Amino acid sequence: MKIALRHGAGGEETAQLIHDIFAFHFQNEILNRMEDAAVLPEMKGVPIFTSDSFVVEPLFFPGGDIGKLSVCGTVNDLACMGAKPLYLTASFILETGLETEALEKVVASMAATAEEAGVTIVAGDTKVVEGNGGLYINTAGIGVRPVGCGISAENLQAGDAIILTGTLGDHHATILTQRLEMETALQSDCAPLNHMVQAVLDAGVAVHAIRDITRGGLATVANELAEASGCRINLEEEKLPVSEAVKGLSGILGLDSLTMGNEGKMLMAVPEQEAEKALSILQKNKYGKDAAIAGKVTEGSLSADRPGQFPQSTATAGGRVAENLLKKNMRIYCQLRR
């Protein structure tokens, strides 16, 4: 059956859609009450809240789909702040012509990913618009972190080691090859990373900052962190983890893995003396097996070199992305070294 405007009209068809697909897969004690808002249990700790929207073409791709992507994206945003994700909302905008079988597959994928991440989907909404079978998802997430947790971009410090939790560019490369109808073995890295992050925190590692490496890739994330902290991030090119498949595709299409998006990788900044401990913990997790220490944080600012521009040293083959990516005044820069 295809989605039609009547499925968003609030009548019998809407109720049937909610009952057969959303309520069936997302059912839990809170959602089953079908109230106008979810009543949540009291939470101990500092509440952390985030929201995100997801648009991807194609809806299904090797390694995931838009449903898995929406849960992972929100869960990972909370984990980046040192929070334990607890509850999600999920709102859907359905275009007419969307097959209900495809919708149910997406919803089932969301439910399975939420179960893996240990979060509960407690509220949602559905709207139908004229279209060509598309699907868009908005999620919001609530988690808690301990009082005193100081994980923040502002807390990046000179002397920190920069750890990347895995290979770069896998999701970007997968989506691109799917759109180009290229047959490859590439798979998206889409994954919930909260348990992996929690393992590092539970081990007592003094994590200063975490960012998930999504749109804009590592180059953008590193520059944002450096700008927020007033420090300089030095990445060593030969230590950046990139799969041979992504390297091959990048060479053919002229891409740069430093600017390619990911959906299951993070940058983590920890004191240098704790870097090996954190790395060992990450590598024991299936989503962190390719983690690597790829650089360090030092003191410095852009103004000490050439105000308003990236220094000449970043315009090398290893650092070419920075000047092309962010042509604006910045207080610091990401220096890539061979």
PLY file of the C-alpha trace (Angstrom):
ply
format ascii 1.0
element vertex 338
property float x
property float y
property float z
element edge 337
property int vertex1
property int vertex2
end_header
0.00 0.00 0.00
1.18 3.52 -0.78
0.93 6.48 1.58
-1.83 8.91 0.57
-2.92 12.26 1.97
-5.74 10.54 3.86
-3.11 8.84 6.05
-2.30 12.24 7.54
-5.84 13.50 7.93
-6.27 12.27 11.50
-9.05 9.80 10.73
-9.36 6.05 10.53
-6.45 5.62 8.10
-4.16 7.65 10.35
-5.13 5.63 13.40
-4.58 2.38 11.51
-1.14 3.52 10.32
-0.11 4.44 13.86
-1.47 1.20 15.29
-0.04 -1.17 12.69
3.42 0.34 12.28
4.53 2.90 14.86
2.80 1.60 17.99
3.54 -2.00 17.03
7.31 -1.51 16.76
7.84 1.23 19.33
5.54 -0.08 22.05
6.61 0.54 25.63
4.93 1.52 28.88
5.28 5.26 28.28
4.33 5.37 24.59
1.43 2.94 24.99
-0.47 5.54 27.02
-0.88 7.59 23.82
-0.98 10.87 25.73
-0.35 14.28 24.18
3.09 14.26 25.80
5.29 11.64 27.43
5.49 11.62 31.21
9.03 10.58 32.08
10.36 9.13 35.33
12.53 11.33 37.52
16.10 11.42 36.24
19.20 11.70 38.40
21.93 13.88 36.97
22.25 16.86 34.65
19.70 16.64 31.79
21.15 16.88 28.29
18.83 17.55 25.34
19.35 17.49 21.58
17.37 17.45 18.35
18.18 16.56 14.76
16.55 15.99 11.37
17.46 13.35 8.82
17.23 13.46 5.05
19.10 10.84 3.04
18.82 9.42 -0.46
18.56 6.50 -0.88
16.49 5.61 2.18
18.21 2.21 2.40
21.93 1.70 1.91
24.56 -0.93 2.78
25.04 -0.84 6.53
21.88 1.06 7.40
18.87 3.14 6.48
17.30 6.47 7.40
15.71 4.93 10.51
18.94 3.54 11.94
20.66 6.79 11.00
18.14 8.90 12.93
18.55 6.94 16.15
22.34 6.75 15.92
22.70 10.44 15.15
20.75 11.55 18.19
22.21 8.96 20.56
25.74 9.89 19.48
25.12 13.61 19.98
24.15 12.91 23.59
27.14 10.61 24.09
29.46 13.35 22.83
28.46 15.40 25.87
29.19 12.55 28.26
25.50 11.80 28.72
23.75 8.46 29.00
20.97 8.58 26.36
17.59 7.63 27.78
14.60 8.77 25.72
13.92 9.73 22.11
11.05 11.22 20.18
10.53 10.41 16.50
8.51 12.52 14.08
7.93 11.49 10.47
7.12 13.50 7.38
5.84 11.06 4.76
5.49 11.91 1.08
2.56 10.47 -0.84
3.57 7.43 -2.82
5.80 6.00 -0.08
5.24 2.27 0.26
4.03 1.30 3.71
6.29 -1.76 3.51
9.30 0.55 3.24
8.01 2.68 6.11
7.60 -0.36 8.33
11.10 -1.54 7.50
12.47 1.86 8.55
10.45 1.86 11.78
11.55 -1.69 12.63
15.15 -0.64 12.06
14.71 2.30 14.43
13.26 0.02 17.09
16.16 -2.43 16.78
18.77 0.34 16.92
17.08 1.96 19.92
17.16 -1.40 21.70
20.88 -1.78 20.97
21.56 1.74 22.25
19.41 1.20 25.34
17.05 4.09 24.68
13.25 4.26 24.62
11.18 6.02 21.95
8.45 7.67 24.02
6.65 10.10 21.70
6.27 10.99 18.05
4.22 12.52 15.28
3.32 11.81 11.66
2.52 14.21 8.84
1.81 13.49 5.16
2.67 15.86 2.31
2.43 15.69 -1.48
5.53 14.14 -2.95
7.22 11.24 -4.67
7.59 8.61 -1.99
10.15 10.35 0.21
10.56 10.11 3.97
12.06 12.53 6.48
12.60 11.99 10.19
13.10 14.41 13.07
14.30 13.09 16.41
14.91 14.62 19.81
16.79 12.98 22.62
17.16 13.35 26.38
19.97 11.93 28.46
21.68 12.61 31.76
25.30 13.07 32.72
26.90 13.22 36.17
27.12 16.52 37.98
30.60 17.87 37.41
31.11 16.27 34.01
33.10 18.84 32.05
33.13 17.38 28.55
32.97 20.37 26.21
34.70 21.81 23.16
35.85 24.68 25.39
37.76 22.25 27.60
40.17 21.11 24.93
43.64 21.65 26.41
47.21 21.87 25.19
48.78 18.47 25.80
45.65 16.49 24.95
45.96 13.55 22.59
43.52 13.33 19.69
41.96 9.89 19.23
39.82 8.92 16.22
37.53 6.00 16.93
37.76 4.50 13.44
38.23 4.87 9.71
37.11 8.05 7.95
34.68 8.54 5.08
32.86 5.19 5.05
29.31 6.59 5.19
29.98 9.36 2.68
31.58 6.94 0.25
28.75 4.41 0.62
25.98 6.94 -0.06
27.88 8.38 -3.01
28.42 4.99 -4.65
24.77 4.13 -4.16
23.69 7.32 -5.89
26.15 6.65 -8.73
24.90 3.04 -8.93
28.42 1.74 -8.44
28.85 -1.81 -7.15
31.31 -1.85 -4.26
31.83 -3.63 -0.93
31.58 -0.33 0.96
29.25 -0.12 3.95
28.11 2.81 6.05
29.64 3.08 9.51
26.27 4.10 10.97
26.29 2.90 14.60
25.25 3.88 18.14
28.46 4.72 20.00
27.13 5.53 23.46
28.16 2.24 25.10
31.70 2.61 23.74
31.96 6.16 25.09
30.51 5.08 28.44
33.16 2.38 28.76
35.89 5.01 28.48
34.18 7.23 31.05
33.53 4.32 33.43
37.26 3.56 33.34
37.94 6.98 34.82
39.59 8.51 31.75
39.49 12.32 32.02
37.89 12.99 28.64
38.01 16.70 27.79
36.06 16.83 24.53
34.22 14.53 22.11
32.74 15.28 18.71
31.08 12.94 16.24
32.64 13.30 12.80
29.57 13.82 10.62
28.96 16.42 7.90
32.08 18.26 6.85
34.32 15.47 8.07
37.30 15.56 10.35
38.65 18.84 8.97
35.50 20.73 9.97
35.27 19.10 13.40
38.92 19.78 14.20
38.62 23.41 13.19
35.44 23.87 15.23
37.05 22.38 18.32
40.17 24.47 17.91
38.17 27.65 17.42
36.05 26.97 20.50
39.05 26.24 22.71
41.61 28.71 21.37
44.08 25.85 20.92
45.79 24.38 17.89
45.07 20.83 16.74
47.91 19.03 15.00
46.95 15.91 13.06
49.55 13.57 11.61
48.41 12.51 8.17
50.05 9.09 8.16
48.20 8.18 11.36
44.70 9.02 10.06
42.72 5.75 9.72
41.23 5.40 6.22
40.19 2.11 4.62
41.71 1.01 1.33
38.26 1.07 -0.26
37.71 4.72 0.65
41.24 5.60 -0.43
40.58 3.97 -3.79
37.28 5.75 -4.34
38.77 9.06 -3.23
41.58 8.66 -5.73
39.17 7.96 -8.58
36.72 10.76 -7.81
39.12 13.35 -6.40
37.63 13.28 -2.90
39.36 13.98 0.39
38.60 11.68 3.32
39.20 14.65 5.64
36.00 16.30 4.43
33.90 13.16 4.00
31.05 12.57 6.44
30.73 9.67 8.86
27.88 8.35 11.00
29.74 6.12 13.42
33.04 7.82 14.20
34.15 10.28 16.86
37.08 12.48 17.76
38.01 12.18 21.43
40.47 14.46 23.27
42.08 13.05 26.43
45.21 13.90 28.43
48.25 12.48 26.67
49.15 10.24 29.61
45.73 8.56 29.40
45.63 8.17 25.62
46.83 4.56 25.47
44.35 3.53 28.17
41.46 5.14 26.28
42.65 3.64 22.99
42.77 0.14 24.45
39.20 0.45 25.71
37.95 1.76 22.37
39.64 -1.00 20.39
37.91 -3.67 22.47
34.54 -2.43 21.19
33.40 -3.61 17.75
32.79 0.01 16.72
36.24 1.13 17.84
38.48 -1.67 16.56
40.22 0.72 14.12
40.67 3.54 16.64
43.97 5.41 16.45
45.85 8.21 18.17
46.19 10.67 15.30
47.44 13.94 16.76
47.72 16.27 19.69
46.60 19.65 20.95
49.09 22.49 21.40
48.92 26.12 22.35
48.62 28.60 19.51
46.30 30.79 17.51
45.88 31.80 13.92
46.64 35.45 14.66
50.21 34.50 15.49
50.68 33.45 11.89
48.61 35.42 9.39
45.42 37.02 10.72
42.37 35.94 8.79
44.17 33.27 6.74
45.51 29.79 7.13
49.31 29.66 7.26
51.13 28.53 4.14
52.05 25.26 5.82
48.41 24.15 5.72
48.18 24.57 1.96
50.28 21.43 1.42
48.83 18.21 0.03
48.18 17.06 3.58
46.48 20.25 4.68
44.87 21.48 1.47
41.36 20.91 2.77
41.48 23.53 5.51
41.85 26.63 3.36
39.33 25.44 0.79
36.79 24.36 3.40
36.69 27.36 5.70
37.44 30.62 3.95
36.68 32.89 6.86
38.49 34.45 9.77
39.29 31.86 12.40
41.29 32.12 15.57
43.02 28.83 15.06
43.56 26.15 12.47
44.04 22.46 12.03
47.58 21.77 10.88
48.11 18.54 9.04
51.64 17.20 9.06
53.24 14.43 7.07
0 1
1 2
2 3
3 4
4 5
5 6
6 7
7 8
8 9
9 10
10 11
11 12
12 13
13 14
14 15
15 16
16 17
17 18
18 19
19 20
20 21
21 22
22 23
23 24
24 25
25 26
26 27
27 28
28 29
29 30
30 31
31 32
32 33
33 34
34 35
35 36
36 37
37 38
38 39
39 40
40 41
41 42
42 43
43 44
44 45
45 46
46 47
47 48
48 49
49 50
50 51
51 52
52 53
53 54
54 55
55 56
56 57
57 58
58 59
59 60
60 61
61 62
62 63
63 64
64 65
65 66
66 67
67 68
68 69
69 70
70 71
71 72
72 73
73 74
74 75
75 76
76 77
77 78
78 79
79 80
80 81
81 82
82 83
83 84
84 85
85 86
86 87
87 88
88 89
89 90
90 91
91 92
92 93
93 94
94 95
95 96
96 97
97 98
98 99
99 100
100 101
101 102
102 103
103 104
104 105
105 106
106 107
107 108
108 109
109 110
110 111
111 112
112 113
113 114
114 115
115 116
116 117
117 118
118 119
119 120
120 121
121 122
122 123
123 124
124 125
125 126
126 127
127 128
128 129
129 130
130 131
131 132
132 133
133 134
134 135
135 136
136 137
137 138
138 139
139 140
140 141
141 142
142 143
143 144
144 145
145 146
146 147
147 148
148 149
149 150
150 151
151 152
152 153
153 154
154 155
155 156
156 157
157 158
158 159
159 160
160 161
161 162
162 163
163 164
164 165
165 166
166 167
167 168
168 169
169 170
170 171
171 172
172 173
173 174
174 175
175 176
176 177
177 178
178 179
179 180
180 181
181 182
182 183
183 184
184 185
185 186
186 187
187 188
188 189
189 190
190 191
191 192
192 193
193 194
194 195
195 196
196 197
197 198
198 199
199 200
200 201
201 202
202 203
203 204
204 205
205 206
206 207
207 208
208 209
209 210
210 211
211 212
212 213
213 214
214 215
215 216
216 217
217 218
218 219
219 220
220 221
221 222
222 223
223 224
224 225
225 226
226 227
227 228
228 229
229 230
230 231
231 232
232 233
233 234
234 235
235 236
236 237
237 238
238 239
239 240
240 241
241 242
242 243
243 244
244 245
245 246
246 247
247 248
248 249
249 250
250 251
251 252
252 253
253 254
254 255
255 256
256 257
257 258
258 259
259 260
260 261
261 262
262 263
263 264
264 265
265 266
266 267
267 268
268 269
269 270
270 271
271 272
272 273
273 274
274 275
275 276
276 277
277 278
278 279
279 280
280 281
281 282
282 283
283 284
284 285
285 286
286 287
287 288
288 289
289 290
290 291
291 292
292 293
293 294
294 295
295 296
296 297
297 298
298 299
299 300
300 301
301 302
302 303
303 304
304 305
305 306
306 307
307 308
308 309
309 310
310 311
311 312
312 313
313 314
314 315
315 316
316 317
317 318
318 319
319 320
320 321
321 322
322 323
323 324
324 325
325 326
326 327
327 328
328 329
329 330
330 331
331 332
332 333
333 334
334 335
335 336
336 337
